[in-house]
Amino acid sequence: MPDLTAVTVYEHPLNERLRFFLRLEFLFRQARHSLRGEAVWDSHNCLSALLEILNIVSRVDMKTEVIKELDRIIGTLTALTQTPGVNHDTLDQLLTTLGGFKTQLHSLDGPLAKELRENELFKLIIQRSGIPGGLCDFDLPPYRHWLKRPTEARVGDLRHWIGTLDTLRLSVELMLKLIRESSEPTAQIAEGGNYQQSLDSGTPYQLIRVWLPADSPHFVEISAGKHRFTARFMNACTATRPIQTDSDVEFHVSCCAL
């Protein structure tokens, strides 16, 4: 297994649900990182991430999607209770946690992020957020007033707003963790910068992960279908269009299925 402290991991989701989950994970990380800062720009970045989260959950019935994935994973893990050598304490704890998230989501009144959708400040910001520079001071005096509130009050608002989505965030984080840990990475070589691997169509693969050294001069582009995936290793360059390397590239890959 590669040294996790010295690699860059590239991920490619194999279904639309995983795409949404990975985007939500990314945005929650951005929001929570910005929440740690006290500057006005930190609060602005945090709120911008929240707006994108709200955009995702408004376009998709995310509560239903998360519950369906929880059901699927709970069913898969429950079947493992009869497998010899399984750590039953860990498995029982996971099933209890996943079941708790499912119960909490079912008990929510209305769609996800209902409180944010009904917040008057959020309504104003959403109306302007699609315009380049639409959150400029002169466009939104109420937003400027909020940004100029004392740091403790401003951060407190953000912490509360993010907290209303905790069940969604924690569910997505745990499910992605379990999916990622469902497969160990194996060492491979991409001859001439190209690698292709078949996928068993009977196995419910959700995620392809490619591991490269952090100091590698390459990045990877992954494309996948139902029966196979291809990884093309590209020479990294910011000034010109990247091209596929003609060198052999050593890497690790995991095909995650749960």
N, C-alpha and C positions, 0 to 999 in steps of 0.2 A: 504494500500500500504506500502511495506517495506521501512525503512529508507535508502535512496539511498546512504548515506555516510557510511553505515556500512554493506554493502553486497558485495558478489561476484556474478556476473551474468554469467551463462554459456549459450552459444547460440549454436543452431544446425540448420543450413540452410536446407531447404526442397527441394531445386532445385540447379542445377549446377550454374546458373547465380548468385544466392545469395552467393554461395561459393566463386566465383571469387570476388564479391563485398566486402565480409568480409576480404578476403586476401589483397585486395588493400587498404582497410581502415587501416588495421594493418600496412602495409608497409609504407603508407603515414605518419602515426603517428610516426613510427620509424624514417623516414627520416627527418620530421620536428622537432622532438625532438633533433636529432643529429645536425641539422642545427644551433641550438642555442649555441652549444659549439664552441670554437675557437681552440681546440687542433687538432693535425693531426689525432688522432684516431677518433675524432668526425666526421671529414670530411670523413674519410675512412668508418665509419659506415653509414653515410648518403648516400655515393655513392653506398655502397653495397645494401642498401634498394632500391635505384633507379634502380640498375641492376635487382633486383628481380621483380620490377614493369615492367620494360622493357621486361623481360622474359614472364610475364603473358600476356601483351598486344601484344606480338609477336606471341604467340601460339594461341590466340583466337582473332577473329574479335571483339575486345572490343568496338569499336565505334558503331557497329551495335547492340551489346548486350545492351549497355547503352541507345541507342535511342529507342530500343524496350521496355525497362523497363520504360523509360520516357513516351512513348506513352501509355503504360498500366496504369500507375499511373495517368496521365493526364485524361484519359478516365474515370477512377474510380472517381476522384475528380470532374470532370465536371458533372457527374451524381448527385452529392450531391447538386448542385446548386438549385435543386427543393425540397430539404429536409427542412421542417420547423425547425426553430431554429438554422440553420447553420450561423456562422459568415461569412457573404459574403465578408467583407473587407479582412479578413485573407485568405479565400479561393481564392479570386481573386489574392491576392499577391502571393500565392503559385503557382497558375496556370501560372502567368506571369513569375515567376522565373524558373519554370520547362520548360516552353516554350522557354525561353531565352537560357537555357542550350542546348535544342534540336537544336535550330537554330545555335548556336555556333558550335556544333559538326558537323552538316550538312555542315557548311561553311569551316571546316578544309580541307586543301589541303592534300590529301593522308591519310594514316593510322595514328592512334595515335602514338605519340612519334617519328614521322618522323625525327625531328631534332636530337634527341638522337641517332637514328639508323645510321644517316649519320655522326655523330661526330667521328673524327679519333681516339681520345683518348678512346672513348667508344668502338669503334671497337676493339682496342688492348686489352682493359680490358676484354671484353666479351670473346675473344679468350682464355684467361688464367683463367677466373673466375671459370670454371668447374673443374680445377685441384686443389686439396688440397694445400693450400699455394701458389697458382699460382700468387698471387699479391705481392709476396715477392720482396724486393728491387732489387735483382739481375736479376729477371725475366723481370721486366718492368721498365727500366730506365726512360721512359717518364712519367710514373705514379709517380715515386719517385720525379721527378723534379716538377710535378704539386703539390704534397703534400707539398713540401718545399717552395712553393710560399708564399708571405706575406698573413697573415690571411684574410685581407680584400678582396684580389683578389680571394683567394680560396673559401671563403664563398660566394662571389659575383657570381662565376661560378655556385656553387651549387644552390643558390637561383634562378638563371636564369633557370637552367635545371629543377628544380622542378616546376617553374612557367609555363613552357611550357605544363605542365599536369594539370594546375589548373582547367580547365573545367571538366576534368575527375574526379578529386578529389572532387570538390564541388558537382558535380552531384551525385556521389556515396554517399557522406556524407549526402546529403539531402534526397535521396531516402531511405537510411537505417534509418535515423531519423524518417521519416514518417511511415515506416513499423513497427519499434519498438514501436512507440506511438499509433499504431492502436489497441492495446489491453492492458487493465489494468491487472496487475498480481492478481491472486486469491490465497488464502491460501489453501494448501493441506497437506496431511500426507501420507508419503510413509511407508506403513506397512512392517516391516521387511526389510526396505531399498529398497523396490521395488514399483514403481508406474507406472500404465498404464492408458492411456486415449484415447478414441476413437476420431477420426477426421472425420468431415463431408466432404466426398469426393467432394461435390459440392461447398465447400468454398475454395478459392484460398490461402491456408495457405503458407506462405513463411519461417517462422522462429519460432522456439520454444525457449523460454527463461526461464531458471530456476534460481531463486534467493535464495541464501543461506547466512546466516550471515557470515561476513568476518572472524570471529573467529571459524567457524564450523570445526570440526575435519574430515569432509567429503568433497568429491567432487562428481560430478555427471557425469555419462556417459549416453548420450542420443542416442537412436536409433529410427528411424522413417520410416514408410511406408506411403502409400497413405491413409490408413484407421485408423491408430493408431500410438501412439508413446509410448516408454517405457523409464523411467528414473531409473537408478540403482545408488544408493548412496554408494560410496566406502569409506573405511577407508583410509585416506591419510597417506602414508608412503614412504619415499624415499629409505629406505634400503631393503625392501622386496616388493614382488609383491602385489599390492593392492587387497583386497578382499571386497566383498559386506558386509556392516554392517547388523547385524541382529536386530538392534534397529529401532524403529519408528522414522522417520525424518520429522520434520515440515519444509515446504518450501513454496515458492510462484512460480507460473508458469503463463506464458502468451503465448498464441498461436496467433501469429501475422498474420493477413491477410489484405491486402489492394488491 
